[in-house]
Every structure is written in C-alpha cells, then in structure tokens.
Amino acid sequence: MPSDFQQFARHSADALASLTADGRILFANPRFVGLFAQDGGGPADCLDRLQLSPEVIALLLDHLRMVHQSGAENEFSIQSGICGADEVFDCRIVPVIRSGHDAGLILELKGPKAPAIGDRQGHPAAVTPCREGDNFFRVLDKFPAFVYMQRKDYTVAYANEKVRDLYGETESRLCYEVFAGRSTPCPVCPTFEVFDIGRSIEWEFVDEKNRTFRIYDYPFAAETGEPLVMELGIDVTDLKRVEKELFQAQKLRAIGVLAAGLAHDLNNNLVPIIFNIDHAVARISDPDAAEPLSEALQAAYRAARLVEQVLEYSRQQAVSRAPLHLVPLIEASLSAFRRTLNADIRLNARLDAAHDCISANPAQMQQLISNLLRNAEQAMPDGGTISISLQDNDDHDDDGAGDFFPHTESDMGALRLTIRDTGSGIAAENVEQIFEPFFTTKKSRGGTGMGLAVVYSIVSGSRGTIRVESEPGKGSTFILDFPKSVRPATAPAAQPCAAPGERQRLLVVDDDPGALSAMARTLRQARFEVETAVNAEDGFCKFARDPGRFGLILADQSMPGTSGIEMSAKMRALDKKARIIICTGYVQPALEKSARRQGILDFAIKPMSPAALVELVRRYCA
C-alpha cells in the first residue's frame, strides 16, 4: 500500500487493514492489531489468525471476494465475538486500483468507542492496576502539573487529578475532544512524533479556554507492551503574562534611554524655530505669508509635544505621587476641554466619590484625562456623545477580561474612571496594539500614536488597571480602576507671586546661539533688561563682577565643560540670594530633586512658547 495510507492508518481511530481477496493481511494499523490479534498467537498476517469467530471470518472472506470481483465497495456489519463480547462493527471494503492494476483491498471497521481501561483483554488494561497498586501512579495523581497518557488511537489511557480538575473525566475519551474541543484530530499533533521517533519532545499548547501549557511528551509503555505517550503539562499562563509585562518594562526603559539622549538636542533646536516664527507671525501683515508661518509654528509645537509624550511615557518609575482627589481635577480638565470641543459633540459627566482619593501625580492624571477625552473626540469627526464617570468600585467586580495590567489589591477598594464615546470603535485586531508607542489609526488626523501609550504608562505607574470594550461602528469604552489612597489628599503647593511692573535685569546663559538670541529678544520685548552669556564660564564671570545686579538668571543645563547646575552652585557660593532657573530639554527627576535642594528655583522645559517664558520669568521676578 502507499506509504501515505500507512502513515494515515497508523494514527487513525478506526481499525484499518490492507488485504488480498483470499484473506492475506498486507498491512494492519495499531487499532486493528489491538482489537483482533490473538495474544501470543503469532503475527496477524491472515484472517484465520485473528481473534474472530469462524463465522465472522467466513463472512469477511465472502465480502472480500465479492468486492474483488465486482470492483465496487461494499458496506456491512459484523458481531466480533471477541472474548465472548458481542461488539458490533460497521465494515467497509474498498478496492484499490493503482496504475490500472488491482492493488488489493482496504478493510475498515468502525466500532464503538474504545472501552475504559481494563474492560477488555488485549488493550492496555495493565495501566489501571499499576495506578491502583504502584506508588508511581499515586505520585502522578497528586502531581501539581497535569499528566496524562495517550494511545495511538487518540484515546486517553490515564489522567491525573489535575487533568480531571481542568477538563473533567477524560479516560477513554478522545484527546482532541478533551483538550482542544474539536470533533476531528488536530491538523498538527506533536504528540504523535513521540510514537514515530521514540524519544521525548517539548512544545507549547493553548487550550480552548486560552490557557497556555508547556508540554513535555515522553515515550511510555503499558505492561502489555502497548506503546503510550505520557504527557506532562505545566500551566505557564501567568508566566506568559509576566513575560509580557517584563517586555513592556524593557521596551519602556529602552524608549526612555533613547528619549533622554535625544530630547535635549531636539528641544534646544526647537527653541529658535518656535521663537523666531512666533516673532515673525506677530509682525507680518501679509495674510498669504502669515498662514504658512502659522502652520509651521503649529508643526513645531507638535514636534515638541511628541518629544514630551515620549519622555512622559518613559519616566513613570521616577514620578512623585501623593494622595489626590480626582473630582476637582476632572472638573478642571472638562472645563478646559469644553472650550475647544467640537460643537456637534455632547459631553456628559457623572462624578461620584468626591471624598475619595488615589495615589497619583496631578499633572499626569490631568494628562491622562486629556488624552482620553481627545482620543474620544477624534473618534467622532461627525459628532456624538462622550460620557465620563467616576464611581466607587470597592468590589473590583469585573472579570479582568481585556485588562492590560494585573489587578492591584487594595483594602480600601478602588475608584473607577470610565470614558465612553459613540464613535467609530476599534477593530478587534487593533485593541491590544492601541497602547503601543507610535501605533495610530489616525495618521490622516494628525495622530502621533503616543496619546494612549502615555495613558498606558501613567495607569501602570499608578498601580491601576485599564481595559477597553469596543466594537467597530458602536464606539469605545475605556475603564480604569485605581486603588484608593489611605490618606487624604494634600493641598496644592502655593505658587510664587507675579512680579511687579518694574524693570528687572536678567542673565541668560546658553551655548546654543539660536536659542540664546531668540530667548533674549523675547524677554527684551517684554521690557526686561537682558545680558547674555555663551557658556557657563562666561556666565559665571559676568555674575561674579556684581553678584547682586541680576534679579534672575536663566541657565541652560547641558553646556560643554560646566553644566548649568554646576555653574549655579558656584554662583550661589558667592551669593546665597542668587535666583536661578535651569532651562533644559530634559531633566532626570533625581537630578531635579537634588538641584531644588541646592536652591534652584525652578526648571523651564524647552521648548516653551515665548508667552510661557515671559510668564515664568515674571512669576519669579519679585
């Protein structure tokens, strides 16, 4: 017979054999041999040697000759009479023609499912006594991993307690029904490689309930000598989740290193672009020229915002968090959002739990809410409804489906923030990707792919969970849970008072000529007296001539030779009253905290707008 038939037959759950018309057996699969071969009676090479009654053998020979003569397949039934049992088999005999010549007959016998282990002689009955009387099987039964044994006919010969807990009673059931929920054998089954190669293999399996197992298959044999495969499965579902979280953390760290390395130079270069375009727009009268300049200015601000979002995404572990009331913060965010909201979009809010707080960073939470609201607005270009709610979720009652972070237990319960839109929805294949940095489905509407990535990072850093429910054409719902804080929220720190209208002398120190020139011009136009220095040494020399003559010093942090903070320390050694602001494209939180302890007033993150720079300087020129 063709080798492909034999390969198929070896793994078939039915008894299959290839015979000649006179009853000589050319090939028989394991199922056929296991059912009909006589114990110790020599090879099953003809019908006369099988464990069948003479009447059944005669009937089979008659049908073999009939099919051989007619060339047409024939179907009938027999009662096997094996060991006194009257098992009924449906039989089919098919003629095989190869290259125009008779190549024999195929006998197929379909019977009832294989009986339970030990119910019939000739099948691996020895497995049951071993399990009952041998310590090996007692240990296997209580083993924390699942262990089962499989026959070549796909039936389960043994299953330990773990398997029964997961899948119910399994013995003598078909493996693909039990573990995969299929009605036919799996297209690719690594387990059968063990039968063929006789050595162990490892592979991974995801069952119908989406549990992931690391599988170890070993060749095994019953006491009768029948080959089995013993399979050990270790549940690695939680490990896979942890691997995913670790990968996310490593990716976050890598983005952080890249962002920190590029942010200062990128932001420093954006300062003269933004300041000079802003200067030109304010003074140009030709509308045809003003429009492209305004577009260029907005593009520069978008570039600055992208850098800021990448930095925000990457720095979660170093952000300071404190008890925070969400209701006032959400109300302030909604007030700002309404001012620019599309007139065709309705905004509904229901904010409960006004007295509860969470441990979070106020600026980050404002960013999170703003990003989610903008995301909802962008999903509804033709209008719709955005609903935002805040409520207690003390039971944390969702089932975790769709969560992108593990639940954090809290004795205080949780606050649930829900933002729902009636927009375009999210395709199922995109749901898990929407939190990836730079993934966006809104390129045509200016999406950068960082808004939801920042949300993801803030929620993770705040020990919260986030899940998404969405259906294309029916909108999306973002559900966020945050563990409650045990302490009341603290009052916000008081801000420095605005400066009086008198003229102030400033010292601006920056090694970038474009940034230095643009910032100095903007401050002079705001009626400040400005001196400039091109590096830290130049700045310190000008300060040292008369330490008390500068009301405020603005110093770039990353300068060759001596940094802005190092220069500031030397200045404050001469005059403890020196008031210094560090201007930088990026600052590590630990460095910022250390600098503030040394007397630095504030940090101005480049690229700020000209108006923001003037406002900052006026605030500190008291």
ZILINZI-V242455 format. One record per run of one state. SS is the DSSP state (helix for helix, strand for strand, loop for the rest). FROM is the first residue (numbers start at 1). TO is the last residue. If there is no record, write none. Layout:
SS,FROM,TO
SS,FROM,TO
This chain:
loop,1,2
helix,3,10
loop,11,14
strand,15,19
loop,20,23
strand,24,28
loop,29,29
helix,30,36
strand,37,37
loop,38,45
strand,46,46
helix,47,49
strand,50,50
loop,51,53
helix,54,70
loop,71,73
strand,74,79
loop,80,81
helix,82,84
loop,85,87
strand,88,98
loop,99,100
strand,101,110
loop,111,125
helix,126,133
loop,134,134
helix,135,141
loop,142,145
strand,146,150
loop,151,154
strand,155,159
loop,160,160
helix,161,167
loop,168,173
strand,174,174
helix,175,180
loop,181,190
helix,191,197
loop,198,200
strand,201,206
loop,207,211
strand,212,221
loop,222,226
strand,227,235
loop,236,236
helix,237,283
loop,284,286
helix,287,314
loop,315,315
helix,316,318
loop,319,321
strand,322,325
helix,326,340
loop,341,344
strand,345,351
loop,352,356
strand,357,360
loop,361,361
helix,362,378
loop,379,383
strand,384,392
loop,393,402
strand,403,403
loop,404,413
strand,414,421
loop,422,427
helix,428,433
loop,434,442
helix,443,445
loop,446,450
helix,451,461
loop,462,464
strand,465,471
loop,472,474
strand,475,484
loop,485,504
strand,505,509
loop,510,512
helix,513,525
loop,526,528
strand,529,533
loop,534,535
helix,536,545
loop,546,551
strand,552,556
loop,557,563
helix,564,574
loop,575,579
strand,580,584
loop,585,588
helix,589,597
loop,598,601
strand,602,605
loop,606,609
helix,610,620
loop,621,622
